[in-house]
Amino acid sequence: MLPLVLVISVLLQLSFQQEVPGVLQKRNLQGGKRTAFSANNETCDGTRMFSTCGSCEAVNVCLGSSMDWRYCRSLTPDKPYCNNGECSATPSYNEYCPPSLYCTGTGYYPDPTTCNIYHYCVGKYSMSSVYMCPKNYVFNPETNLCKRKQQEGDCMKVTCRPEEIFSAYGTSKRFFGYCRYGGEGSYPYDTEIYRCSEGTEFNGKTCSFQCPDEGRFPDNANPRGYYECYYSDSDELIANPQICPSDRVYDAKLFTCVLEALTTYPTTTGL
């Protein structure tokens, strides 16, 4: 019979591994537009001196007859949101904040700067619906659920660096970021999240195909594409990307390029 202490320890470990879904904070529909400013924020009146939130990520500083802006994400990356007129790590939850993600695909995506927030996209070029994990939980990009934060590495974000083209999202091999810079600015004004297609992993520069074996394998992101996998002199599997002619697509059953009209697709039957 197992000692009681061991049983309790195992149960505690299992409880820590439980993952839960987040709570919907804001729903957006296909074709939604980016919204930067709230119509009901307090605005400068030309006489008083105070600060207010001009947008989800910008502090509007009222200086009597003039005003100034402070963009939180640029000044304090660890406090990217405006909350009660100052930069904060916590967004002021309303219809404009936290901001929706500009979708690059369909499905669940992490937030580039806040690890307890994630997004659902109904399609490319739409604006995301925003979900928030419970307190002390963070988004797990491997399961699309919220897991309990047990170490700092669990809180994954995109760290933008001007010398990089694409930026890693924590240690994830599925997701990566693209940071947009305005002019010669050293701070990004926007960060987009991308997901590698099935069978590929982010290697720090691009999504590279991971050969499961020797042979030919389809490119899941391009119907005309495929990979030829073979062993190098150092016994390492190499993926050599190939592309079919413009009037043909790759047939995974025939292992060759065929006219698109001749391609066979799986059939489904209704109930």
NULUMVO-44455 format. One record per residue (C-alpha): x, z, y; residue number from 1. Coordinates in pm, 1 decimal. Layout:
X, Z, Y, NUM
...
END
This chain:
0.0, 0.0, 0.0, 1
137.5, -99.4, 340.9, 2
230.0, 180.9, 581.4, 3
-23.6, 231.7, 860.1, 4
241.4, 174.9, 1128.8, 5
326.8, -167.5, 982.3, 6
-39.7, -268.4, 965.2, 7
-95.3, -167.7, 1328.8, 8
217.6, -358.3, 1433.7, 9
99.0, -676.0, 1259.1, 10
-247.1, -646.5, 1415.0, 11
-96.8, -602.3, 1761.2, 12
121.3, -909.7, 1715.0, 13
-178.9, -1112.8, 1603.4, 14
-378.1, -994.7, 1904.1, 15
-98.4, -1106.8, 2135.5, 16
-113.7, -1453.3, 1978.8, 17
-483.5, -1499.7, 2049.1, 18
-554.5, -1784.4, 2288.1, 19
-864.3, -1819.2, 2502.0, 20
-1017.2, -2089.6, 2722.3, 21
-1002.5, -2063.2, 3099.9, 22
-1298.0, -2028.0, 3336.0, 23
-1420.0, -2329.3, 3533.0, 24
-1350.5, -2278.1, 3904.8, 25
-1442.8, -2616.9, 4045.5, 26
-1598.2, -2928.2, 3895.8, 27
-1513.4, -3275.8, 4018.2, 28
-1659.5, -3606.8, 3912.8, 29
-1514.7, -3950.1, 3841.6, 30
-1409.3, -4124.7, 4159.3, 31
-1388.3, -3806.0, 4365.6, 32
-1172.5, -3813.4, 4676.5, 33
-890.4, -3585.2, 4779.5, 34
-1006.1, -3323.1, 5026.4, 35
-748.4, -3144.0, 5236.3, 36
-937.7, -2949.2, 5500.8, 37
-1233.4, -2717.1, 5491.3, 38
-1511.5, -2764.5, 5742.9, 39
-1590.8, -2393.3, 5764.6, 40
-1238.9, -2259.8, 5834.5, 41
-1193.7, -2076.3, 6164.2, 42
-1030.8, -2306.5, 6417.2, 43
-817.5, -2243.2, 6724.3, 44
-1027.7, -2163.5, 7033.1, 45
-763.1, -2237.6, 7299.7, 46
-718.5, -1874.4, 7408.3, 47
-645.4, -1640.4, 7117.1, 48
-331.4, -1612.4, 6907.1, 49
-393.2, -1583.7, 6533.9, 50
-337.5, -1765.8, 6206.1, 51
-593.5, -1918.7, 5973.1, 52
-598.5, -2153.8, 5677.4, 53
-607.4, -2513.9, 5790.3, 54
-611.8, -2630.2, 5428.8, 55
-554.5, -2489.8, 5083.9, 56
-177.6, -2507.8, 5131.6, 57
-127.0, -2497.9, 5509.9, 58
-136.9, -2215.9, 5765.0, 59
-277.4, -2310.9, 6105.8, 60
-105.2, -2098.0, 6373.6, 61
-310.5, -2072.4, 6693.9, 62
-89.6, -2015.4, 7001.4, 63
-340.1, -1993.1, 7281.9, 64
-365.7, -2342.5, 7427.0, 65
-143.4, -2494.3, 7155.6, 66
-107.8, -2468.0, 6779.2, 67
142.2, -2516.2, 6499.1, 68
133.7, -2575.0, 6122.8, 69
322.6, -2414.2, 5838.2, 70
311.3, -2591.6, 5505.3, 71
336.8, -2315.5, 5245.0, 72
457.3, -2528.0, 4953.1, 73
758.8, -2640.2, 5157.5, 74
847.3, -2303.0, 5312.8, 75
771.5, -2070.8, 5022.0, 76
746.5, -2260.1, 4689.2, 77
660.0, -1934.6, 4509.5, 78
367.8, -1885.9, 4751.0, 79
222.1, -2236.6, 4785.5, 80
-132.2, -2144.0, 4895.5, 81
-285.3, -2025.5, 5221.4, 82
-492.3, -1710.6, 5175.0, 83
-633.2, -1515.2, 5472.6, 84
-409.1, -1699.1, 5716.9, 85
-79.4, -1649.7, 5534.9, 86
116.3, -1802.9, 5247.2, 87
29.0, -1648.6, 4912.5, 88
85.3, -1697.1, 4540.3, 89
-292.5, -1664.4, 4497.4, 90
-524.2, -1936.6, 4627.5, 91
-836.8, -1845.9, 4822.4, 92
-1089.3, -1959.4, 4565.5, 93
-1348.8, -2186.0, 4726.7, 94
-1468.7, -2543.4, 4698.5, 95
-1137.8, -2670.4, 4839.5, 96
-895.4, -2433.0, 4675.3, 97
-718.3, -2433.2, 4439.0, 98
-678.5, -2806.2, 4497.8, 99
-783.4, -3057.2, 4236.4, 100
-520.6, -3265.3, 4062.7, 101
-499.5, -3639.1, 4120.7, 102
-551.3, -3751.5, 3762.0, 103
-302.0, -3980.9, 3589.9, 104
-497.5, -3994.0, 3263.7, 105
-779.0, -3837.0, 3062.7, 106
-783.4, -3486.5, 2916.8, 107
-625.6, -3151.0, 3001.2, 108
-327.9, -3123.7, 3235.7, 109
-126.3, -2826.3, 3363.6, 110
-106.7, -2737.6, 3730.1, 111
240.2, -2824.3, 3866.4, 112
283.4, -2503.2, 4068.7, 113
48.9, -2233.4, 3932.6, 114
81.0, -2147.8, 3564.1, 115
-253.8, -1969.8, 3524.2, 116
-444.5, -2276.5, 3647.3, 117
-505.7, -2599.0, 3457.4, 118
-713.3, -2913.5, 3501.1, 119
-946.6, -3144.0, 3311.9, 120
-956.3, -3513.1, 3401.4, 121
-1243.5, -3743.2, 3306.9, 122
-1031.4, -4050.2, 3376.5, 123
-734.6, -4198.5, 3554.9, 124
-750.5, -4192.6, 3938.0, 125
-1027.7, -3929.9, 3937.7, 126
-998.6, -3578.4, 4080.3, 127
-976.3, -3297.4, 3826.1, 128
-1201.8, -3006.8, 3744.9, 129
-1006.4, -2682.4, 3788.9, 130
-988.3, -2397.9, 3535.2, 131
-827.6, -2054.8, 3569.6, 132
-687.8, -1838.6, 3288.1, 133
-771.8, -1465.2, 3266.1, 134
-537.6, -1215.8, 3430.3, 135
-196.1, -1194.7, 3256.7, 136
-260.4, -1525.6, 3076.2, 137
-98.8, -1864.4, 3137.0, 138
-179.7, -2219.8, 3034.3, 139
-29.2, -2333.8, 2703.8, 140
31.0, -2712.3, 2720.9, 141
62.6, -2734.8, 2342.9, 142
-291.1, -2609.6, 2274.1, 143
-469.1, -2667.2, 2609.0, 144
-574.0, -2300.1, 2602.6, 145
-462.2, -1983.3, 2780.1, 146
-205.5, -1761.6, 2610.5, 147
-91.9, -1414.7, 2703.9, 148
218.6, -1415.5, 2922.2, 149
492.7, -1221.5, 2743.2, 150
803.6, -1352.3, 2919.9, 151
889.3, -1538.3, 3240.0, 152
951.7, -1860.2, 3048.9, 153
583.5, -1868.9, 2952.2, 154
495.9, -1939.9, 3316.4, 155
589.6, -2307.8, 3335.6, 156
596.9, -2507.3, 3659.0, 157
744.6, -2827.4, 3796.7, 158
1060.9, -2768.1, 3999.3, 159
1108.9, -3061.4, 4236.4, 160
1463.2, -3177.5, 4309.2, 161
1528.3, -3472.3, 4544.5, 162
1808.6, -3602.7, 4322.9, 163
1571.5, -3640.6, 4025.8, 164
1323.5, -3922.0, 3970.6, 165
1107.8, -3729.4, 3723.2, 166
1105.4, -3349.9, 3698.7, 167
1054.8, -3133.2, 3392.5, 168
748.1, -2915.6, 3352.9, 169
913.8, -2601.0, 3220.0, 170
1029.0, -2661.3, 2861.7, 171
738.5, -2891.7, 2775.6, 172
811.9, -3218.7, 2598.1, 173
457.4, -3348.4, 2659.8, 174
422.7, -3319.0, 3037.9, 175
648.6, -3393.2, 3334.6, 176
612.8, -3424.3, 3710.2, 177
671.9, -3682.8, 3978.5, 178
738.7, -3533.3, 4322.7, 179
647.5, -3740.2, 4627.7, 180
860.5, -3702.3, 4940.1, 181
767.7, -3823.8, 5287.8, 182
1035.8, -4017.5, 5474.9, 183
1367.3, -3834.1, 5444.0, 184
1209.2, -3495.1, 5391.4, 185
1365.4, -3257.8, 5141.4, 186
1030.4, -3104.2, 5045.2, 187
765.0, -3284.8, 4842.1, 188
420.1, -3326.2, 4993.6, 189
258.8, -3385.1, 4653.7, 190
340.6, -3343.1, 4284.6, 191
172.9, -3553.3, 4017.4, 192
158.6, -3456.1, 3650.5, 193
205.8, -3715.2, 3374.5, 194
172.6, -3687.2, 2996.9, 195
387.6, -3868.5, 2743.2, 196
196.0, -4084.1, 2496.6, 197
159.8, -3979.3, 2133.6, 198
487.2, -4003.5, 1943.2, 199
705.9, -3977.9, 2254.4, 200
877.6, -3683.9, 2423.2, 201
1008.6, -3626.7, 2774.3, 202
1389.4, -3622.0, 2761.6, 203
1455.1, -3540.3, 3127.7, 204
1441.2, -3901.1, 3243.8, 205
1161.0, -4076.0, 3057.9, 206
928.2, -4052.7, 2758.6, 207
1135.2, -4150.3, 2455.3, 208
990.4, -4245.1, 2117.2, 209
1076.8, -4010.5, 1831.6, 210
1128.1, -4219.6, 1518.6, 211
962.8, -4056.9, 1215.3, 212
1155.9, -4287.7, 979.7, 213
1307.9, -4634.1, 953.2, 214
1081.3, -4930.4, 1022.9, 215
842.6, -5058.5, 1288.1, 216
598.5, -4835.1, 1472.0, 217
334.3, -4915.7, 1738.4, 218
367.0, -4811.7, 2100.7, 219
50.7, -4607.0, 2156.4, 220
69.1, -4662.0, 2532.3, 221
94.7, -5042.4, 2514.2, 222
-93.1, -5264.2, 2264.1, 223
179.0, -5528.9, 2296.2, 224
461.5, -5284.4, 2237.9, 225
630.2, -5151.1, 1927.2, 226
952.7, -4977.7, 1824.5, 227
1213.1, -5080.0, 1569.4, 228
1369.5, -4766.3, 1423.2, 229
1703.7, -4774.8, 1242.7, 230
2003.1, -4551.3, 1175.5, 231
2310.2, -4576.5, 1395.2, 232
2668.8, -4543.2, 1273.6, 233
2638.6, -4168.0, 1332.4, 234
2329.3, -4148.6, 1105.4, 235
2100.3, -4092.7, 1404.0, 236
1761.3, -4262.2, 1416.9, 237
1750.1, -4503.4, 1710.3, 238
1428.9, -4637.8, 1866.0, 239
1464.6, -4990.8, 2002.1, 240
1157.5, -5084.8, 2214.3, 241
1015.6, -5434.2, 2165.4, 242
732.5, -5627.9, 2330.0, 243
507.8, -5900.8, 2190.7, 244
451.2, -6228.3, 2380.5, 245
185.3, -6216.1, 2652.2, 246
-84.4, -6370.8, 2429.6, 247
-21.7, -6138.0, 2135.6, 248
-51.7, -5772.3, 2038.6, 249
123.6, -5567.7, 1774.3, 250
-64.6, -5518.4, 1445.5, 251
41.9, -5191.2, 1281.9, 252
-99.4, -5300.4, 944.0, 253
83.7, -5634.0, 935.2, 254
395.3, -5500.1, 1113.8, 255
411.2, -5804.2, 1338.8, 256
273.0, -5960.0, 1657.6, 257
-58.1, -6144.1, 1617.3, 258
-309.3, -6315.9, 1841.2, 259
-532.5, -6048.8, 1991.2, 260
-847.8, -6207.5, 1846.0, 261
-703.3, -6169.2, 1494.9, 262
-620.0, -5800.6, 1531.7, 263
-815.2, -5575.3, 1297.4, 264
-953.9, -5245.9, 1426.2, 265
-1105.5, -4955.4, 1230.7, 266
-1484.1, -4979.1, 1204.4, 267
-1729.9, -4692.9, 1240.7, 268
-2084.1, -4661.4, 1113.7, 269
-2364.8, -4475.5, 1284.7, 270
-2578.0, -4215.4, 1114.8, 271
END
